[in-house]
Amino acid sequence: MFKNLNILIIMVFMTGLIASSSARQMHEPLSPGSQRLAVMVDGNDTVYLAFLRDIYVFPKVKFKNKKQEQFYWRTVRDVKKALPYAKIVSSELIRVNTLLVDIKKENERKKYLAQYEKEIFKRYEPELRKLTINQGRLLLKLIDRECNSTSYDLIKNYRGSVSAFFWQGIARIFGSNLKSEYDASGNDKIVERVILLVEAGQL
């Protein structure tokens, strides 16, 4: 990027100055509550472009008793704790699969994955151990939601190629079931509602 900018400055000095000034402004810190917007020039008009989040509208939650209300807000707390880790698992899985495409030899794949497992454990195990039992069990379900595959199926499909020990380690920590499936329209309906609201910034 800087190389291209230098070339522009050499070729067209004034244009380079404008680009440099614009680049500096892009890196200036924003004041609280403000945001940068893209613009589109249409003739003599400059139109600001803003991308808005989805807004979800659900019927108001009606609690039959205090126990139900406590369960709901405990679910909100647990989703906020566990969901980021489920998304990390999904992104790590994509990353590993992408890298494995370029590793043809089985012994090299095993060597890479062994090192990968060590790094994953070193990076995330201390944080995962801070989760409660319920948050850990929820995490296994959310992994199914984010990866469209249970932890058990991931182990089965990869047959040890990708971090079977990692998944088993999570299960051992929380004494949970690797076959836990996510049921967005059934048993996990409330969890799904909470997830959508959390992701939209409404909770």
Backbone as numpy.savetxt, mean C-alpha at the origin, in Angstrom:
# Nx Ny Nz CAx CAy CAz Cx Cy Cz
17.56 14.04 -15.48 16.73 15.25 -15.48 17.59 16.50 -15.48
18.60 16.54 -14.59 19.47 17.71 -14.51 20.31 17.85 -15.76
20.70 16.70 -16.36 21.48 16.74 -17.59 20.66 17.39 -18.70
19.40 16.97 -18.82 18.53 17.56 -19.84 18.32 19.04 -19.60
18.19 19.42 -18.33 18.00 20.82 -18.00 19.23 21.64 -18.38
20.42 21.08 -18.14 21.65 21.78 -18.52 21.74 21.99 -20.02
21.34 20.98 -20.79 21.34 21.10 -22.25 20.40 22.21 -22.70
19.25 22.27 -22.07 18.29 23.33 -22.42 18.85 24.71 -22.11
19.54 24.81 -20.98 20.12 26.10 -20.59 21.16 26.55 -21.60
21.98 25.61 -22.06 23.01 25.93 -23.05 22.38 26.33 -24.37
21.37 25.59 -24.82 20.75 25.84 -26.13 19.89 27.09 -26.13
19.07 27.21 -25.12 18.17 28.38 -25.06 18.25 28.93 -23.64
19.08 29.92 -23.46 19.41 30.40 -22.12 18.17 30.87 -21.36
17.35 31.67 -21.97 16.18 32.20 -21.29 15.19 31.10 -20.94
15.01 30.17 -21.86 14.10 29.06 -21.59 14.61 28.24 -20.43
15.92 28.10 -20.39 16.53 27.36 -19.29 16.30 28.04 -17.96
16.38 29.36 -17.94 16.15 30.08 -16.70 14.72 29.91 -16.22
13.79 29.95 -17.16 12.38 29.79 -16.81 12.14 28.39 -16.25
12.71 27.40 -16.92 12.55 26.01 -16.48 13.16 25.82 -15.10
14.34 26.44 -14.89 15.01 26.31 -13.61 14.20 26.94 -12.50
13.63 28.12 -12.80 12.81 28.80 -11.82 11.58 27.98 -11.48
10.97 27.39 -12.51 9.79 26.55 -12.30 10.13 25.33 -11.46
11.30 24.74 -11.73 11.71 23.54 -10.99 11.92 23.86 -9.52
12.52 25.06 -9.26 12.74 25.44 -7.87 11.42 25.62 -7.14
10.44 26.21 -7.84 9.14 26.43 -7.22 8.46 25.11 -6.89
8.66 24.09 -7.75 8.03 22.80 -7.53 8.55 22.13 -6.27
9.79 22.49 -5.86 10.38 21.85 -4.69 10.20 22.70 -3.43
9.60 23.88 -3.57 9.36 24.71 -2.41 8.28 24.08 -1.53
8.44 24.13 -0.22 7.44 23.51 0.66 6.09 24.22 0.55
5.03 23.45 0.67 3.69 24.01 0.61 3.25 24.45 1.99
2.45 25.49 2.03 1.88 25.92 3.30 0.77 24.95 3.69
0.49 24.80 4.98 -0.54 23.85 5.43 -1.88 24.09 4.74
-2.49 23.02 4.28 -3.80 23.11 3.65 -3.77 23.43 2.17
-2.58 23.68 1.61 -2.48 24.01 0.19 -2.00 22.81 -0.61
-2.15 22.87 -1.93 -1.69 21.79 -2.79 -1.31 22.34 -4.15
-0.47 21.58 -4.88 -0.10 21.96 -6.23 -1.11 21.37 -7.20
-1.45 22.14 -8.24 -2.39 21.68 -9.24 -1.74 21.72 -10.62
-2.05 20.73 -11.43 -1.62 20.76 -12.83 -2.51 21.76 -13.58
-2.00 22.27 -14.70 -2.78 23.22 -15.49 -2.83 22.79 -16.94
-3.88 23.20 -17.62 -4.01 22.96 -19.04 -4.35 24.29 -19.71
-3.56 24.66 -20.70 -3.78 25.92 -21.41 -4.65 25.65 -22.63
-5.78 26.32 -22.70 -6.72 26.17 -23.81 -6.94 27.55 -24.43
-6.19 27.83 -25.50 -6.27 29.16 -26.10 -5.72 30.19 -25.14
-6.56 31.15 -24.77 -6.15 32.18 -23.82 -6.54 31.83 -22.38
-7.15 30.67 -22.21 -7.60 30.27 -20.88 -6.64 29.26 -20.25
-6.43 29.41 -18.96 -5.66 28.44 -18.19 -6.60 27.72 -17.25
-6.71 26.43 -17.44 -7.63 25.63 -16.63 -6.83 24.80 -15.63
-7.19 24.94 -14.37 -6.53 24.15 -13.33 -7.16 22.76 -13.25
-6.31 21.75 -13.13 -6.79 20.37 -13.07 -6.59 19.81 -11.67
-7.65 19.32 -11.09 -7.57 18.71 -9.76 -8.18 17.32 -9.82
-7.48 16.36 -9.24 -7.98 14.99 -9.19 -8.58 14.74 -7.81
-9.86 14.48 -7.78 -10.57 14.31 -6.52 -10.69 12.84 -6.15
-10.62 12.56 -4.87 -10.81 11.19 -4.40 -12.28 10.79 -4.54
-12.49 9.49 -4.59 -13.86 8.99 -4.53 -14.43 9.31 -3.15
-15.71 9.66 -3.13 -16.40 9.90 -1.87 -17.44 8.81 -1.69
-17.37 8.12 -0.58 -18.30 7.02 -0.31 -19.37 7.48 0.67
-20.61 7.14 0.34 -21.74 7.48 1.20 -22.43 6.19 1.62
-22.40 5.92 2.90 -23.05 4.73 3.45 -24.16 5.17 4.39
-25.14 4.31 4.59 -26.15 4.60 5.63 -25.45 4.76 6.97
-25.97 5.62 7.80 -25.38 5.84 9.11 -25.39 4.55 9.91
-24.28 4.29 10.57 -24.18 3.07 11.38 -25.07 3.22 12.61
-25.92 2.23 12.80 -26.79 2.21 13.98 -26.38 1.05 14.88
-25.94 1.38 16.05 -25.48 0.37 16.99 -26.62 -0.06 17.91
-26.78 -1.37 18.04 -27.82 -1.90 18.92 -27.44 -1.75 20.39
-26.14 -1.77 20.63 -25.68 -1.66 22.00 -24.24 -1.14 22.02
-23.73 -0.94 23.21 -22.38 -0.41 23.39 -21.34 -1.37 22.84
-21.60 -2.65 22.96 -20.66 -3.66 22.49 -20.45 -3.56 20.99
-21.53 -3.36 20.23 -21.43 -3.20 18.78 -20.64 -1.95 18.42
-20.89 -0.88 19.15 -20.17 0.37 18.89 -18.67 0.21 19.15
-18.34 -0.47 20.23 -16.93 -0.71 20.54 -16.27 -1.57 19.47
-17.02 -2.58 18.98 -16.50 -3.45 17.92 -16.20 -2.64 16.66
-17.11 -1.73 16.31 -16.93 -0.94 15.10 -15.68 -0.08 15.19
-15.51 0.63 16.28 -14.37 1.54 16.40 -13.06 0.78 16.62
-13.16 -0.42 17.18 -11.98 -1.27 17.27 -11.58 -1.75 15.88
-12.57 -2.02 15.03 -12.30 -2.41 13.64 -11.63 -1.27 12.89
-12.10 -0.06 13.10 -11.48 1.12 12.47 -10.01 1.21 12.88
-9.76 1.06 14.17 -8.37 1.11 14.67 -7.52 0.01 14.05
-8.06 -1.21 14.01 -7.30 -2.35 13.51 -7.03 -2.25 12.01
-8.00 -1.76 11.26 -7.82 -1.57 9.81 -6.71 -0.56 9.56
-6.72 0.53 10.29 -5.69 1.55 10.11 -4.29 1.01 10.42
-4.22 0.06 11.34 -2.93 -0.54 11.69 -2.49 -1.59 10.67
-3.43 -2.45 10.25 -3.07 -3.62 9.44 -3.04 -3.35 7.94
-3.90 -2.47 7.45 -4.00 -2.24 6.00 -2.69 -1.82 5.35
-1.93 -0.89 5.95 -0.66 -0.51 5.31 0.28 -1.69 5.10
0.30 -2.64 6.03 1.18 -3.81 5.89 0.69 -4.74 4.78
-0.64 -4.86 4.63 -1.18 -5.68 3.55 -0.79 -5.09 2.20
-0.80 -3.78 2.10 -0.41 -3.12 0.86 1.09 -3.28 0.61
1.87 -3.28 1.68 3.31 -3.53 1.54 3.55 -4.93 1.00
2.82 -5.91 1.53 2.96 -7.29 1.06 2.66 -7.35 -0.43
1.59 -6.68 -0.85 1.20 -6.69 -2.27 2.30 -6.08 -3.14
2.83 -4.94 -2.71 3.87 -4.27 -3.51 5.16 -5.08 -3.52
5.49 -5.71 -2.38 6.70 -6.54 -2.32 6.56 -7.76 -3.23
5.36 -8.33 -3.27 5.11 -9.50 -4.11 5.28 -9.14 -5.58
4.76 -7.99 -5.96 4.91 -7.52 -7.34 6.39 -7.29 -7.66
7.08 -6.68 -6.71 8.51 -6.39 -6.89 9.30 -7.68 -7.08
9.05 -8.67 -6.23 9.78 -9.93 -6.31 9.49 -10.64 -7.61
8.22 -10.70 -7.99 7.85 -11.37 -9.24 8.53 -10.72 -10.44
8.61 -9.39 -10.41 9.26 -8.67 -11.50 10.74 -9.02 -11.58
11.39 -9.08 -10.43 12.82 -9.38 -10.40 13.10 -10.83 -10.77
12.22 -11.74 -10.37 12.43 -13.16 -10.66 12.37 -13.47 -12.15
11.67 -12.64 -12.90 11.59 -12.85 -14.35 12.98 -12.83 -14.97
13.86 -12.00 -14.43 15.21 -11.85 -15.00 16.22 -12.83 -14.41
15.80 -13.60 -13.41 16.71 -14.59 -12.81 16.32 -15.97 -13.32
17.09 -16.49 -14.23 16.73 -17.73 -14.91 17.16 -18.99 -14.15
18.35 -18.94 -13.54 18.88 -20.12 -12.88 18.24 -20.33 -11.51
17.82 -21.57 -11.26 17.10 -21.89 -10.03 17.94 -21.62 -8.78
19.24 -21.95 -8.84 20.09 -21.73 -7.67 20.26 -20.24 -7.37
20.28 -19.42 -8.42 20.39 -17.97 -8.24 19.09 -17.41 -7.66
17.95 -17.97 -8.10 16.65 -17.54 -7.57 16.57 -17.85 -6.07
17.00 -19.05 -5.71 16.97 -19.45 -4.30 17.88 -18.56 -3.46
19.03 -18.24 -4.00 19.98 -17.38 -3.28 19.39 -15.99 -3.09
18.78 -15.47 -4.15 18.17 -14.15 -4.07 17.04 -14.14 -3.05
16.18 -15.16 -3.10 15.02 -15.22 -2.21 15.43 -15.41 -0.75
16.50 -16.14 -0.52 16.99 -16.32 0.84 17.44 -14.98 1.42
18.13 -14.20 0.61 18.57 -12.88 1.04 17.39 -11.94 1.22
16.42 -12.08 0.32 15.21 -11.25 0.38 14.45 -11.51 1.68
14.32 -12.78 2.06 13.63 -13.15 3.30 14.29 -12.50 4.51
15.62 -12.55 4.54 16.35 -11.95 5.66 16.07 -10.46 5.75
16.07 -9.79 4.60 15.83 -8.35 4.58 14.42 -8.02 5.03
13.45 -8.84 4.56 12.05 -8.61 4.92 11.85 -8.76 6.42
12.40 -9.83 6.98 12.27 -10.06 8.42 12.92 -8.94 9.21
14.10 -8.54 8.79 14.82 -7.49 9.50 14.04 -6.18 9.46
13.39 -5.92 8.34 12.69 -4.65 8.15 11.34 -4.61 8.85
10.58 -5.70 8.80 9.19 -5.64 9.24 8.84 -6.42 10.50
9.63 -7.41 10.86 9.25 -8.25 12.01 9.07 -7.45 13.30
9.97 -6.50 13.63 9.76 -5.73 14.86 8.43 -4.98 14.87
8.03 -4.44 13.72 6.77 -3.70 13.64 5.59 -4.65 13.73
5.67 -5.80 13.06 4.57 -6.76 13.07 4.32 -7.30 14.47
5.37 -7.45 15.24 5.23 -7.97 16.60 4.50 -6.98 17.51
4.39 -5.74 17.10 3.67 -4.74 17.90 2.17 -4.79 17.66
1.75 -5.50 16.61 0.32 -5.62 16.34 -0.33 -6.53 17.36
-1.61 -6.29 17.63 -2.35 -7.17 18.52 -2.71 -8.45 17.79
-3.21 -9.44 18.52 -3.63 -10.70 17.90 -4.71 -10.44 16.85
-5.70 -9.62 17.19 -6.78 -9.32 16.25 -6.26 -8.60 15.01
-5.32 -7.69 15.20 -4.74 -6.97 14.05 -3.95 -7.92 13.17
-3.27 -8.88 13.77 -2.52 -9.87 13.00 -3.43 -10.76 12.19
-4.53 -11.19 12.79 -5.49 -12.03 12.08 -6.14 -11.25 10.95
-6.44 -9.99 11.22 -7.02 -9.14 10.18 -6.02 -8.96 9.04
-4.75 -8.82 9.37 -3.72 -8.65 8.35 -3.73 -9.81 7.36
-3.88 -11.04 7.86 -3.90 -12.20 6.97 -5.07 -12.13 6.01
-6.22 -11.64 6.50 -7.37 -11.49 5.61 -7.14 -10.37 4.60
-6.53 -9.30 5.04 -6.29 -8.17 4.14 -5.25 -8.51 3.09
-4.34 -9.42 3.41 -3.39 -9.91 2.41 -4.17 -10.58 1.28
-5.18 -11.36 1.65 -6.04 -12.00 0.65 -6.74 -10.94 -0.19
-7.19 -9.87 0.45 -7.88 -8.79 -0.27 -6.95 -8.09 -1.25
-5.75 -7.76 -0.81 -4.82 -6.99 -1.63 -4.15 -7.83 -2.71
-3.87 -9.10 -2.41 -3.13 -9.96 -3.34 -4.04 -10.91 -4.11
-5.33 -10.93 -3.73 -6.29 -11.85 -4.34 -5.83 -13.30 -4.19
-5.20 -13.57 -3.07 -4.71 -14.92 -2.80 -4.42 -15.04 -1.31
-4.86 -16.13 -0.69 -4.58 -16.31 0.73 -3.09 -16.59 0.92
-2.64 -16.40 2.14 -1.24 -16.69 2.44 -0.92 -18.15 2.16
-1.88 -19.02 2.48 -1.68 -20.45 2.22 -1.50 -20.71 0.73
-2.34 -20.08 -0.09 -2.24 -20.28 -1.54 -0.94 -19.73 -2.10
-0.47 -18.63 -1.52 0.81 -18.07 -1.97 1.93 -19.08 -1.73
1.91 -19.68 -0.54 2.93 -20.69 -0.24 2.80 -21.87 -1.20
1.56 -22.32 -1.39 1.33 -23.49 -2.25 1.76 -23.22 -3.68
1.39 -22.04 -4.21 1.70 -21.73 -5.60 3.19 -21.56 -5.85
3.87 -20.93 -4.89 5.30 -20.70 -5.07 6.14 -21.88 -4.60
5.53 -22.75 -3.79 6.23 -23.95 -3.30 7.59 -23.63 -2.70
7.60 -22.62 -1.90 8.84 -22.26 -1.23 9.68 -21.26 -1.99
9.31 -20.95 -3.21 10.10 -20.01 -4.00 10.06 -18.62 -3.40
8.91 -18.22 -2.92 8.80 -16.88 -2.34 8.34 -16.97 -0.90
9.27 -16.78 -0.02 9.04 -16.53 1.40 7.96 -17.34 2.08
7.94 -18.65 1.89 6.99 -19.49 2.63 7.23 -19.31 4.13
8.50 -19.20 4.49 8.85 -19.01 5.90 8.30 -17.70 6.43
8.27 -16.68 5.57 7.74 -15.37 5.98 6.27 -15.49 6.35
5.49 -16.15 5.49 4.05 -16.29 5.75 3.81 -17.15 6.99
4.54 -18.22 7.10 4.38 -19.10 8.25 4.78 -18.36 9.53
5.79 -17.51 9.41 6.23 -16.72 10.55 5.15 -15.79 11.04
4.45 -15.15 10.10 3.35 -14.26 10.48 2.28 -15.06 11.20
1.92 -16.21 10.64 0.87 -17.05 11.24 1.27 -17.49 12.65
2.53 -17.85 12.83 3.00 -18.29 14.15 2.91 -17.16 15.16
3.27 -15.98 14.72 3.24 -14.83 15.63 1.84 -14.61 16.17
0.84 -14.75 15.31 -0.53 -14.43 15.69 -1.42 -15.64 15.93
-0.86 -16.85 15.84 -1.64 -18.05 16.05 -2.87 -18.09 15.18
-2.73 -17.72 13.93 -3.87 -17.59 13.04 -3.85 -18.63 11.93
-4.83 -18.51 11.02 -5.01 -19.48 9.94 -4.55 -18.90 8.62
-3.59 -19.54 7.99 -3.08 -19.05 6.71 -4.13 -19.11 5.60
-5.19 -19.88 5.82 -6.23 -20.01 4.80 -7.34 -18.98 4.97
-7.15 -18.02 5.86 -8.17 -17.00 6.08 -8.49 -16.26 4.79
-9.75 -16.26 4.41 -10.19 -15.59 3.19 -10.97 -14.33 3.52
-10.86 -13.36 2.63 -11.56 -12.09 2.82 -12.90 -12.16 2.11
-13.97 -11.82 2.83 -15.33 -11.89 2.29 -15.97 -10.51 2.37
-15.72 -9.69 1.35 -16.14 -8.28 1.37 -17.64 -8.09 1.47
-18.42 -9.02 0.92 -19.88 -8.86 0.92 -20.55 -9.71 1.99
-19.75 -10.44 2.77 -20.31 -11.31 3.80 -19.80 -10.97 5.18
-18.99 -11.87 5.73 -18.51 -11.70 7.10 -17.66 -10.45 7.30
-17.02 -10.00 6.23 -16.12 -8.83 6.35 -16.74 -7.56 5.76
-18.05 -7.52 5.71 -18.74 -6.37 5.11 -18.41 -5.07 5.85
-18.42 -5.12 7.16 -18.10 -3.93 7.95 -16.65 -3.53 7.74
-15.76 -4.52 7.67 -14.34 -4.24 7.44 -14.16 -3.55 6.09
-14.86 -4.04 5.06 -14.75 -3.44 3.73 -15.22 -1.99 3.74
-16.31 -1.75 4.43 -16.81 -0.38 4.55 -15.76 0.52 5.20
-15.18 0.03 6.28 -14.16 0.81 6.98 -12.96 1.06 6.08
-12.53 0.05 5.34 -11.38 0.20 4.44 -11.63 1.28 3.41
-12.80 1.23 2.77 -13.12 2.23 1.74 -13.11 3.64 2.32
-13.66 3.79 3.51 -13.70 5.11 4.14 -12.31 5.57 4.57
-11.50 4.65 5.07 -10.13 4.99 5.47 -9.31 5.40 4.26
-9.40 4.62 3.17 -8.64 4.92 1.96 -9.07 6.24 1.34
-10.34 6.61 1.52 -10.84 7.86 0.96 -10.57 9.04 1.89
-9.98 8.77 3.05 -9.70 9.84 4.00 -10.92 10.31 4.74
-11.96 9.47 4.79 -13.21 9.85 5.45 -13.29 9.31 6.88
-12.29 8.56 7.27 -12.24 8.05 8.65 -10.83 8.27 9.20
